Amino acid sequence: MSPDADRSQTQAPHHLSPTHALDVDPLLDDPGTRIIVCCGSGGVGKTTTAAALGLRAAERGRKVVVLTIDPARRLAQSMGIDSLDNTPRRVKGIDDSASGELHAMMLDMKRTFDEIVEAHADPERAAAILGNPFYQSLSAGFAGTQEYMAMEKLGQLRARDEWDLIVVDTPPSRSALDFLDAPKRLGSFLDGKLIRVLLAPAKVGGRAGMKFLNVGMSMMTGALGKLLGGQLLKDVQTFVAAMDSMFGGFRTRADATYKLLQAPGTAFLVVAAPERDALREAAYFVERLAAEDMPLAGLVLNRVHGSGAARLSAERALAAAENLDESRIVDQEGGKAGLRNSPDTSGSSESPASEATEEGSPATLDTAAANPTDRLTAGLLRLHADRMHLLSREQRTRDRFATLHPEVAVAEVAALPGDVHDITGLRDIGDRLAAGRPELPSSETSDT
């Protein structure tokens, strides 16, 4: 056997080089690993990956909490919990023979914001802030608030030092980079010029303050009042005055959490699917993490397709299917011509075809159905050709990523025949993550 032939058997064409395989278990077992952040674009399986990693770490002896920002609440269902909220809940039914524990929680963005206010303001001021209409809008859906609060909650969990490992499922943002950018953007807003202008009248006393208010603020509030409406502007000013003492704290905590993400005990896992857009986003994120000096553990590539008959190429499968079809078409034409030209049909008031129909002769049946085995075989060959084309597209996409970032370790997870609904399914995903390569054969799955 030639060296090339031997290499083709030992390394399937749809697998990445073993030298680039991500070894998940040492990462989970290392007591120095305190935070794992699963990040990536939407719809690539971050929630499932985070839950599977948390479960595997817990069953290997660690006390784990999984923080998810999954609005569909699928994580709670897969863990057998009726619902998740802003408080970690113990997950039952795991294998605790190694003395590990698994807890899970789902970020409540508004509740987290409320907790910050209640913790850093006296009761009277906290009540004024919580009841302010502008604050209620800000805490419920202001751009970047969810990402900021996810980092706030991560900082709170880490400060409690109650868990060995925190696994974070980042928000389903438009861009994976929002998780890193949004806290800075919100901090910039809270420290920005508009806030300082709105705070200025309260900070400047006496006639100087009145003069500033009458000259500068009259122009500013007039313009903003027309744009936002007088009542909204009043709500904003009241909110800003009440929050004055807390603004510095937002930026301080954001900076502290950002440093926590850069610390040696943190590991980022970029999650992607073997699709062009998802891997392009993953490449951007890898580059951004490197620029920010944040520790990247590797790439988790979900929903990788495979075939148990990879040696049969798409071209050979299509050629075989066409041969079967052409043979059937020739038989059809020959049969019909024979019936039309048969001398027995001349002068007969009733055709042999109708006689055959009455007698149930197979001669009158559609010839395409006369050999169902050939028809089924041709269909299966075409399905196989489609699968091989899919594998080829996935391989080209992964090769492109590997060429750009050969230093990134990769764990591949095979596509599954359905969604993950329970602990058993999460455990299976964890096993596949640890193996680092898809088990063959595999079939397509929905993303969780």
Steps between C-alpha positions, in 0.01 A plus 500: 500500500632842408566762768227720351247219511593422857466865598155522336380211715641625827384859459147549369470802269243676716712495819741764616857402573534321837771750597232768519251305712365677809529287815201604712543280808831647622342844472200393708711309754754778560415666835661815364222531242230702677306652208418363155330743260320349200472766233407518135227619269136402547364159408822299529426302817656713774232414755531127442879519506503696827255260665687191379832637626346586837348155537824324404704710744251431780502127437879510512490645851474879471238732648366680195249773421383562143386854425282512190333782312268275297155657453352172375566337841617179332784460748255474791301236316805293411610507865161394629426834669160664462654844460822690560529846650761737634590262785713186444296180534638153573461256210390153608558171325869539422761238587640640826726205579801733465338743750434767238200733483324673213305822541334704228349846468363726228589868499213731589633823356263736680524317832881516485484876435256539792737308729783738411284800583381348828857408600655840425231753596318577822138376516345840419719563197467140384120530507521823297723334240298179472181697450644734238350438152830560322678251727228241434556534126877497538505191720255309282653542158754775447758406236788317666326460837467122469869451425599740778276321751638163392846623596363651823348165593823320410691736730250438781525121465878507495516731804291255703764230442232236552566298183810334361400581145267752334391424143355799314270475200534846344195694376355423156627831363496618142878472512716285725713808567211672681581307817834679522392835358165562667627552859741764378228666294260511795777626725583769246135603492483527878823701506427691180454866422121485505497358852752761618292781349185371666686468830660846481207707635484285812876527552530878453353707780369856546481757226765326291277197486197707408697684234619169349150360514347808338755527219644159417230270628214696349650440156582135572170412664308687233659295226470173692146580604395532137680178412402286798201676646492712813385226738766254383771760541377573851509126580856480366612794712337354811662162428842656447476701824403189698770285337778758532681321782485164317638585156862458602416160644367375166823581323712362786316168505506473121875553502545244780298237313690574180825433686346180638441385143868557426618309807675161471206320666268591210471303176306604191348240271383634166198299378416479131337283236688387187337775295662797332332779698535326837870426450565850368349636822708250698816621324417862590450400862827305514683805371323729745580276797865500399499881469346531849743247653215270601575127538358292216471126569380405154212464255199271543364409157143380533277309258780350294361257242655171404435188296560134561573456128740788441707298250212515251538844342210718393600462136504120512167493688333725240645299213366177650157658551494620138594153375207352685264767363623461142457125511143542621418759233624266221277223632202734504548611140558148376189370670276773365640464148438128510138551594446761229659291218365158593309343207254344744347841561385563139132468440429435864225700666666456836870561553726250675573775746139511614488121513813500706350758729196284559721200566729701728805440281810697611555594137261789545661634817725802492843355434649749748321306772582159351841500670456683833844386616673693221288805562572492875870443439521795262327723753736394777800561276380854433447563870854378561630735230323792670657401832847480345456845345403630846809338655716659233355848567552457875857382448587798280356737760693336784820493296463872439468564874792269579718681246422835663540371856712184507576560869138448611419157645168357379247254641243371252152386602298290259154606391229313688160378376308739731506757776646431844217470751647345815806425711578191291515709185727757666726221625524365145601844373763519774640162394522617141669823608758306695560266206565806284384326181157409367396138526397353165253464354312813605192687389367849509373666816315806615699754696431545866 
